[in-house]
């Protein structure tokens, strides 16, 4: 009888130590970079004269503007993202899930640079980087770009889209 009680107690203890659900597997590093899509070309101008040009990906829908350059582990050289908003208003950006430092440049409805938020810190939800005045266009480039090319308020932008992209995005003038 003692053996039966002892055996029963051991079985209960062994059963109580067993997990009912398997332990979840450790997260795998599945980070894959979202490829950069080239929709066209954007030129920065001072007094109507070209300063430099970049290949751009256009974010002109709510979902593409919300996604921006998040989860992009690589931003190719001489590229950037052009955010096109339906109207000129105060804009604010953050760097959640964005692994690269960026320059964020705010432009008014006339495509004139209002202000530059240089070297926005990766993976931050605060602070937000805000326009100093209502903006309709925002350009993000790798950090240091604005300083390298002397992009200061008053610079303008002009862009053209590739024909396939022109069907789905606004075109700058």
C-alpha positions in Angstrom: 0.0 0.0 0.0 2.9 2.4 0.9 4.4 1.7 -2.5 1.2 2.5 -4.3 0.8 5.8 -2.4 4.4 6.7 -3.1 4.1 5.8 -6.8 0.9 7.8 -7.0 2.5 10.8 -5.3 5.5 10.6 -7.7 3.2 10.5 -10.7 1.2 13.5 -9.5 4.4 15.5 -8.9 5.8 14.5 -12.3 2.6 15.4 -14.0 2.4 18.8 -12.2 5.9 19.7 -13.4 5.1 19.0 -17.0 4.0 22.1 -19.0 0.6 21.9 -20.6 1.6 24.1 -23.5 5.0 23.9 -25.3 7.3 26.8 -24.6 7.3 29.2 -27.5 10.4 29.1 -29.7 12.8 31.9 -29.4 12.2 34.6 -32.0 14.2 34.1 -35.1 16.0 37.0 -36.8 13.7 37.3 -39.8 14.5 40.9 -40.5 14.5 41.4 -44.2 14.9 44.8 -45.8 12.1 46.2 -47.8 13.5 47.0 -51.2 13.7 50.6 -52.3 11.3 51.3 -55.2 12.4 54.0 -57.6 9.3 56.0 -58.7 11.2 59.0 -60.2 13.8 61.7 -59.6 13.7 64.8 -57.4 16.0 67.8 -57.9 16.9 70.3 -55.2 17.3 73.9 -56.6 18.7 77.2 -55.3 17.6 80.2 -57.2 16.3 77.9 -60.0 19.7 76.2 -60.4 20.1 72.5 -59.6 22.1 71.6 -56.5 21.7 67.8 -56.6 19.2 65.1 -57.6 18.1 61.9 -56.0 16.0 58.9 -57.0 12.8 58.9 -55.0 10.2 56.5 -53.8 6.9 58.3 -53.4 4.6 57.9 -50.4 1.3 59.4 -51.4 -1.3 57.3 -49.7 -2.2 57.1 -46.0 -0.7 53.6 -45.7 2.5 54.4 -47.6 3.0 57.7 -45.6 2.5 55.8 -42.3 5.0 53.2 -43.3 7.6 55.6 -44.7 11.1 54.2 -44.4 10.3 52.0 -41.4 12.0 48.6 -41.4 14.4 49.6 -44.2 17.8 48.3 -43.2 19.3 49.8 -46.3 18.7 53.1 -48.0 20.7 53.2 -51.2 23.0 56.2 -51.8 21.5 59.2 -53.7 17.9 58.1 -52.8 15.1 59.4 -50.6 11.4 59.2 -50.0 9.0 62.0 -51.0 5.9 62.2 -48.9 3.0 63.9 -50.7 0.1 65.1 -48.5 -3.3 66.1 -49.8 -3.0 69.6 -48.4 -0.6 71.9 -46.7 -0.7 71.5 -42.9 1.5 71.1 -39.9 3.4 67.8 -40.2 5.1 65.7 -37.6 7.3 62.6 -38.1 8.8 60.0 -35.7 11.4 57.3 -36.2 9.6 54.2 -34.8 11.0 51.0 -36.5 13.3 53.1 -38.6 16.8 51.7 -38.3 18.7 54.5 -40.1 19.3 58.1 -39.0 17.6 60.5 -41.5 17.3 64.1 -42.5 13.7 65.1 -42.6 13.0 68.2 -44.8 9.6 70.0 -44.8 8.4 71.8 -47.9 5.4 74.1 -48.3 2.7 73.8 -51.1 5.1 75.9 -53.4 7.8 73.2 -52.9 10.0 75.7 -50.8 12.0 74.3 -47.9 10.7 75.4 -44.6 13.0 73.6 -42.2 15.3 70.6 -41.9 15.3 68.2 -38.9 18.9 66.8 -39.3 20.1 63.4 -38.0 16.7 62.1 -36.7 17.5 59.4 -34.2 16.6 55.8 -35.3 13.9 53.7 -33.4 12.5 56.7 -31.5 8.8 57.5 -31.0 9.7 60.7 -29.1 10.6 63.3 -29.9 8.6 63.9 -33.0 10.2 65.9 -35.7 7.8 68.7 -36.7 7.5 71.3 -39.5 8.0 74.9 -38.4 5.1 75.9 -40.6 2.4 74.1 -42.7 4.0 71.7 -45.1 2.6 69.6 -48.0 5.7 67.7 -49.0 8.4 66.0 -46.9 11.6 64.5 -48.1 13.6 62.0 -46.1 17.2 61.2 -47.0 20.1 59.5 -45.1 21.4 61.7 -42.3 24.0 64.3 -43.3 22.5 64.8 -46.8 21.1 68.3 -46.1 24.3 69.5 -44.6 26.4 68.0 -47.3 24.5 69.9 -50.0 23.8 73.1 -48.0 20.0 72.6 -48.1 18.6 75.4 -46.1 15.2 77.2 -46.0 14.4 78.7 -49.4 15.7 75.8 -51.4 13.0 74.4 -53.7 12.3 70.9 -55.1 11.2 69.8 -58.5 10.4 66.2 -59.3 9.3 63.9 -62.1 7.9 60.5 -61.9 8.6 57.5 -64.2 5.6 56.9 -66.4 4.4 53.8 -64.5 4.5 55.7 -61.2 2.9 58.8 -62.7 -0.5 57.0 -62.9 -0.7 56.7 -59.1 1.1 59.7 -57.7 1.0 63.5 -57.8 3.6 65.2 -59.9 5.6 68.1 -58.6 6.0 71.2 -60.7 
